Amino acid sequence: MIIKHSAKLLVVATSLFAVSLGSIAGPAQRPPDLLTVYELAMENDPRIHQARARLDRLNEARPQARARLLPTVSLSGQMDESWVDGEQIGFDPATQEVGLVDFESNTETTSYGLEVRQTLFRWDAWVGLSEAEARVAEAEAQYDGALQDLLIRVAQAYFDLLLAAENLETRVITREAFEVELERAEFSREVGVASRTDVEEARAAHDRALADEIGAERQLELARERLYEITGRHFPMVSRPRGEIEPAMPEPADIDFWVERAFEHNPELNAARFVAEASGDRVRQARAGRYPTVDLVASRRWVDRSGDNPFQNQDTVNDQIGLQLTVPLFTGGENNSRVREARAAEREAWSGVDLATREVRRSTRDAFLGVRAGVAQVAALRQAVRSSETAVEATEVGVEVGTRSTVDLLNARRELADARARLSEVRYAYLIDSLRLRRAVGQLDADDLRQLAALFLD
């Protein structure tokens, strides 16, 4: 009885895996592995595209700030035509006398000029260059964090799909086993060795198992959609683990070591520090609104004027060079207000650094404790699965010899299914916590995912 039942479970599990494998790729291909999914996510994930575009946008702050310190060259041109019609004192040829005579004049003027302006002293521009560097550094830190977050999201979606598939297989196997128990209970009642209560218990257990199976099917579809959200591809199944995943403690196994490293390298914390640094530069920029500015200005202007009056005709070239000094005397209180605003923003930014520091400390400790708990939980749940399998076998024997009831067997099978599902959940949670720990210290990269992918089937 036990041997037949175990063989049946193996056939069901193998069939489910074969169906999933064939539905994605056909007979000539295998399900994608973790690295393949990651590469597709790098190409198609909208969040990483958004992060890259943001980095490209903020990178333009550096050349824009530098441009305020470089010379500017402008070309201008103007074309005018004027008409004058009236009377003026002059010699009237008709009367040969001096008096009021009609006057009419038309003048055309064409001018164009070239101006070069070089900043000699503009303190806000120099400070703006430092602020731009801090803003670019902040954007790079945030993009680095986005790349590491993508690794986490890919692994999470990948493992969620595997977990949902394994959970569905467990629920199907459990429902099939309960069907067997229901049939046996109905047969035993027909021959008079089981009560109606035994049959109803078996039917209730079967119905609950069926409901669990339906819920597991929904979770599997949801996991597929989450993976599609990242990759833009639909994967009925992905590569499974090669064998048992052996958890291990992080090296070194010192939580304070990981926290200190996170304080140095965490991307979000570094980004918050760059924001605070840029806010300090903005305070200095606001103060620079009170300072004078000095510019060197050189220009050349060409003027060509012609008209009815030959004495007004000219063709000239005008060259100018000089220093332009601007001293702000009164701005209606705007400069003082901008300084107060910038100081408040600086305090806000440094509070953000404190908040980020505490969040990094919490997330690092949580990831470390998750890894440590995962090591112990996987070992405990493996033993729980083995004990539950032994309990099921013993209970089956007890039911056959009459020392245990059908209810006892149903409960034993339910505990076995729960232990298997819990083991799968804890096993993948351990892998995610391992990635989260490296993410917290800012050291998660594609090599970590490559090492993790080696644990799965090609």
Secondary structure by P-SEA (a helix, b strand, c coil): caaaaaaaaaaaaaaaaaaaaaaccccccccccaaaaaaaaaaccaaaaaaaaaaaaaaaaaaaaaaaabbbbbbbbbbbbbbbbccccccccccccccbbbbbbbbbbbbbbbbbbbbcccaaaaaaaaaaaaaaaaaaaaaaaaaaaaaaaaaaaaaaaaaaaaaaaaaaaaaaaaaaaaaaaaaaaaaccccaaaaaaaaaaaaaaaaaaaaaaaaaaaaaaaaaaccccccccccccccbbbbbccccccaaaaaaaaacccaaaaaaaaaaaaaaaaaaaaaaccbbbbbbbbbbbbbbbbcccccccccbbbbbbbbbbbbbccccaaaaaaaaaaaaaaaaaaaaaaaaaaaaaaaaaaaaaaaaaaaaaaaaaaaaaaaaaaaaaaaaaaaaaccccaaaaaaaaaaaaaaaaaaaaaaaaaaaaaaaaaaaaccccaaaaaaaaccccc
